[in-house]
Amino acid sequence: MPAFRYDPNEGVVRVVRTLAEGEIAPAPPPFAVARVEPGRKLRLEAKVGAVVVEREVEAVQAGAAGESLFVRTADGAVFAVPAPEAER
């Protein structure tokens, strides 16, 4: 029986059975890893000291949790950004 189930209402992965002491559960399945699809609007936030600059960007490529990805600004500039934080 699988150890994980994706809960679409909460956007989280849940353990669905009791894990035995010392049991090593496999990594969550790929469907459970947060993804950013191309075309998705994101809010980019840059902090330098007390200054915070925010702007809307669009993902140019797909990205998973822990991966950086390329985004495009409204004026057409394309650049890489660090991995996005998970949303709640």
Summary of the structure (lengths in Angstrom):
residues: 88
radius of gyration: 17.1
end to end distance: 28.0
largest distance: 54.5
contacts: 162
relative contact order: 0.18
helix: 3%
strand: 42%
